[in-house]
Amino acid sequence: MTDKIVDITLLQLASAYVFVLILLFIVKIKNINREREILIASLRMTLQLGLIGYILVYIFENPSPLVTIIIILIMETFAVFNIFKRVKNDISNSLKKIIAISMTIGTITSILFFLFIVVGIEPWYKPQYFIPLAGMLIGNSMTGISLGVERLIDGFNSRYDEVETALMLGANSKKASKKIVNNAFDSAIMPTINSMMGMGIIFLPGMMTGQILSGISPITSIKYQIAIMLGIIGSVSLTVIIFLQLGYKTFFNHREQLK
């Protein structure tokens, strides 16, 4: 394919904000008090993407292993703190440490495997590949682990008596919390599985759409999309299972009694 992407002018880009105006009109006539959030979200999205666009142009033109590592660390840090904010339940300090450890080990392992084995980029820090692909793995793992944290805490709150009874009957902490852990894992990976089920029929993924728009062959785009979805399900699964296998222990003391 030789067609180049159709660039859009600032005026054309501004015309897209008509959709925001339509949304504001709908919430206004429905008496849904969301105008402020819609305006703030639209403004933040515009400023954040505009800023990151200029930063990425500089980084792509001046590739550096140190800069790539710093960006990945920033992504990881924001993802961990975003999990703390998104979870509605109170999170203990010990569970927060487990979240940070799980996110770091799970995502970094998946990123390194994906970039070096599946894609095989050279040099290893090539920012055009490293940053966007790492961002997709970290972002999806963040969503998965947020759901896992929510379900794990809810499970221990709602099944406290059930776990207590199992412990009294001789079960250890791992066996007593098995249903809660399995339910949390199932909830955490389900959005990614559902996304894979509808892909290609119900919708075209963003990365694949972007590549096709930029003139890349649909076959090449599909290969990348399949690879990244497999990388995402792997990263989400690894991150969540590390979190759950370490996280459930924070609900018990050293005598395997519920706190």
C-alpha positions as CSV (number, residue, x, y, z in Angstrom):
1,M,0.0,0.0,0.0
2,T,1.4,3.4,-1.0
3,D,-1.3,5.8,0.0
4,K,-0.2,8.2,2.7
5,I,-2.3,9.2,5.6
6,V,-4.7,12.1,5.1
7,D,-3.5,14.8,7.4
8,I,-6.2,17.0,9.0
9,T,-5.9,20.7,9.6
10,L,-6.5,22.4,12.9
11,L,-9.8,23.6,11.6
12,Q,-10.9,20.1,10.7
13,L,-9.7,18.9,14.2
14,A,-11.7,21.7,15.8
15,S,-14.9,20.5,14.0
16,A,-14.6,17.2,15.8
17,Y,-15.5,19.0,19.0
18,V,-19.1,19.1,17.7
19,F,-19.5,15.6,19.2
20,V,-18.7,17.1,22.6
21,L,-21.3,19.8,22.1
22,I,-23.8,17.1,21.1
23,L,-23.0,15.2,24.3
24,L,-23.4,18.4,26.4
25,F,-26.7,19.1,24.8
26,I,-28.0,15.6,25.6
27,V,-26.9,15.7,29.3
28,K,-28.5,19.1,29.5
29,I,-31.9,18.1,28.3
30,K,-31.8,14.9,30.3
31,N,-30.9,16.9,33.5
32,I,-27.8,14.7,34.0
33,N,-25.3,16.8,35.9
34,R,-22.2,15.9,34.0
35,E,-21.3,19.1,32.1
36,R,-18.3,19.9,34.2
37,E,-16.8,16.4,34.0
38,I,-17.3,16.4,30.2
39,L,-15.6,19.7,29.7
40,I,-12.7,18.9,32.0
41,A,-12.3,15.5,30.4
42,S,-12.3,17.0,26.9
43,L,-9.8,19.7,27.9
44,R,-7.5,17.3,29.7
45,M,-7.5,14.9,26.8
46,T,-6.6,17.6,24.4
47,L,-3.8,19.1,26.5
48,Q,-2.4,15.8,27.5
49,L,-2.3,14.4,24.0
50,G,-1.0,17.6,22.6
51,L,1.8,17.7,25.1
52,I,2.7,14.1,24.7
53,G,2.8,14.5,21.0
54,Y,5.5,17.1,21.1
55,I,7.4,15.1,23.7
56,L,7.3,12.0,21.6
57,V,8.5,13.8,18.5
58,Y,11.6,14.9,20.5
59,I,12.2,11.4,21.9
60,F,11.8,9.7,18.6
61,E,14.3,12.1,17.0
62,N,16.7,11.7,19.9
63,P,16.5,8.0,21.0
64,S,18.2,7.3,24.3
65,P,18.2,4.1,26.5
66,L,18.1,6.3,29.6
67,V,15.1,8.3,28.5
68,T,13.2,5.2,27.5
69,I,13.8,3.6,30.9
70,I,12.7,6.8,32.7
71,I,9.5,7.0,30.6
72,I,8.7,3.3,31.5
73,L,9.3,4.0,35.2
74,I,7.0,7.1,35.0
75,M,4.3,5.0,33.3
76,E,4.6,2.3,36.0
77,T,4.4,4.9,38.8
78,F,1.4,6.6,37.3
79,A,-0.3,3.2,36.8
80,V,0.2,2.2,40.4
81,F,-1.1,5.4,41.8
82,N,-4.0,5.3,39.4
83,I,-4.9,1.9,40.8
84,F,-4.9,3.3,44.3
85,K,-7.3,6.1,43.2
86,R,-9.6,3.9,41.1
87,V,-10.3,1.3,43.8
88,K,-13.2,2.4,45.9
89,N,-12.4,0.3,48.9
90,D,-9.7,1.3,51.4
91,I,-6.4,-0.4,50.5
92,S,-4.0,-1.4,53.3
93,N,-0.4,-0.3,53.1
94,S,0.7,-4.0,52.8
95,L,-1.7,-4.5,49.9
96,K,-0.4,-1.3,48.2
97,K,3.1,-2.7,48.3
98,I,1.9,-5.9,46.7
99,I,0.1,-3.9,43.9
100,A,3.4,-2.0,43.2
101,I,5.4,-5.2,43.2
102,S,2.9,-7.1,41.0
103,M,2.6,-4.3,38.4
104,T,6.4,-3.9,38.2
105,I,7.3,-7.6,37.9
106,G,4.3,-8.6,35.7
107,T,4.5,-5.8,33.2
108,I,8.3,-5.5,32.9
109,T,8.6,-9.3,32.3
110,S,5.8,-9.2,29.6
111,I,7.2,-6.1,28.0
112,L,10.7,-7.5,27.7
113,F,9.5,-10.8,26.3
114,F,7.1,-9.1,23.8
115,L,9.7,-6.6,22.5
116,F,12.7,-8.8,22.4
117,I,11.2,-12.2,21.5
118,V,7.9,-11.5,19.6
119,V,8.8,-8.2,17.9
120,G,12.6,-8.4,18.0
121,I,13.4,-4.6,18.0
122,E,16.9,-3.2,17.5
123,P,18.2,-1.3,19.3
124,W,16.3,-2.6,22.4
125,Y,15.3,0.9,23.5
126,K,13.9,2.0,20.1
127,P,11.2,4.4,21.4
128,Q,8.8,4.1,18.4
129,Y,8.1,0.5,19.5
130,F,9.1,0.5,23.2
131,I,6.9,3.3,24.5
132,P,3.5,2.6,22.7
133,L,3.7,-1.1,23.1
134,A,4.7,-0.9,26.7
135,G,2.0,1.7,27.3
136,M,-0.7,-0.8,26.0
137,L,0.6,-3.6,28.2
138,I,0.9,-1.4,31.3
139,G,-2.5,0.3,30.7
140,N,-4.4,-3.0,30.3
141,S,-2.6,-4.6,33.3
142,M,-3.6,-1.6,35.4
143,T,-7.3,-2.1,34.5
144,G,-7.0,-5.8,35.2
145,I,-5.3,-5.4,38.6
146,S,-7.8,-2.7,39.6
147,L,-10.6,-5.1,39.1
148,G,-8.7,-7.8,40.9
149,V,-8.1,-5.6,43.9
150,E,-11.8,-4.5,44.0
151,R,-13.0,-8.1,43.9
152,L,-10.4,-9.4,46.4
153,I,-11.4,-6.8,49.0
154,D,-15.1,-7.2,48.3
155,G,-14.7,-11.0,48.6
156,F,-13.1,-10.9,52.0
157,N,-15.6,-8.4,53.3
158,S,-18.7,-10.4,52.0
159,R,-17.3,-13.9,52.8
160,Y,-15.6,-13.1,56.1
161,D,-17.7,-15.7,58.0
162,E,-17.2,-18.3,55.3
163,V,-13.4,-17.9,55.4
164,E,-13.5,-17.9,59.2
165,T,-15.5,-21.2,59.2
166,A,-13.1,-22.8,56.8
167,L,-10.2,-21.9,59.0
168,M,-11.9,-23.3,62.1
169,L,-12.5,-26.6,60.2
170,G,-8.8,-26.9,59.6
171,A,-8.3,-25.3,56.2
172,N,-5.2,-23.2,55.7
173,S,-5.4,-19.6,54.5
174,K,-4.8,-20.5,50.8
175,K,-7.6,-23.1,50.8
176,A,-10.0,-20.9,52.8
177,S,-9.6,-18.0,50.3
178,K,-9.5,-20.1,47.1
179,K,-13.0,-19.1,45.9
180,I,-12.3,-15.4,46.5
181,V,-9.0,-15.5,44.7
182,N,-10.4,-17.4,41.7
183,N,-13.4,-15.0,41.5
184,A,-11.1,-12.0,41.6
185,F,-8.9,-13.5,38.8
186,D,-11.9,-14.3,36.7
187,S,-13.3,-10.8,37.0
188,A,-9.9,-9.2,36.2
189,I,-9.2,-11.1,33.0
190,M,-12.8,-11.1,31.7
191,P,-12.7,-7.6,30.0
192,T,-9.7,-8.6,28.0
193,I,-11.3,-11.9,26.9
194,N,-14.5,-10.1,25.9
195,S,-12.4,-7.6,24.0
196,M,-10.7,-10.4,22.1
197,M,-14.1,-12.1,21.4
198,G,-15.5,-9.0,19.6
199,M,-12.3,-7.9,17.8
200,G,-12.4,-7.9,14.0
201,I,-16.2,-8.4,13.9
202,I,-17.8,-5.9,16.2
203,F,-14.9,-3.4,16.1
204,L,-11.4,-2.7,14.8
205,P,-8.9,-2.1,17.5
206,G,-7.2,1.3,17.8
207,M,-3.7,0.2,17.0
208,M,-4.8,-1.7,13.9
209,T,-6.9,1.2,12.7
210,G,-4.1,3.6,13.2
211,Q,-1.7,1.5,11.2
212,I,-4.2,1.0,8.4
213,L,-4.8,4.8,8.3
214,S,-1.1,5.4,8.1
215,G,-0.9,3.3,4.9
216,I,0.4,0.0,6.3
217,S,-1.0,-3.2,4.8
218,P,-4.0,-4.6,6.7
219,I,-2.3,-8.0,6.9
220,T,0.8,-6.5,8.7
221,S,-1.6,-4.5,10.9
222,I,-3.5,-7.7,11.8
223,K,-0.3,-9.5,12.7
224,Y,0.7,-6.7,15.0
225,Q,-2.8,-6.6,16.5
226,I,-2.9,-10.3,17.2
227,A,0.5,-10.2,18.7
228,I,-0.3,-7.2,21.0
229,M,-3.6,-8.8,22.1
230,L,-1.7,-12.0,23.1
231,G,0.8,-9.8,24.8
232,I,-1.9,-7.9,26.7
233,I,-3.7,-11.1,27.9
234,G,-0.3,-12.5,29.0
235,S,0.6,-9.3,30.8
236,V,-2.8,-9.0,32.5
237,S,-2.8,-12.6,33.6
238,L,0.8,-12.5,34.9
239,T,0.3,-9.3,36.8
240,V,-3.0,-10.3,38.3
241,I,-1.9,-13.8,39.4
242,I,1.2,-12.4,41.1
243,F,-1.0,-9.8,42.9
244,L,-3.6,-12.4,44.0
245,Q,-1.1,-15.0,45.1
246,L,0.7,-12.4,47.3
247,G,-2.3,-10.2,48.1
248,Y,-4.6,-12.6,49.8
249,K,-1.9,-13.3,52.4
250,T,-2.2,-9.7,53.6
251,F,-5.7,-10.5,55.0
252,F,-4.2,-13.0,57.4
253,N,-1.7,-12.7,60.3
254,H,1.3,-14.9,60.8
255,R,-0.8,-17.6,62.5
256,E,-3.1,-17.7,59.4
257,Q,-5.9,-16.0,61.3
258,L,-8.1,-13.4,59.6
259,K,-7.1,-9.8,60.6
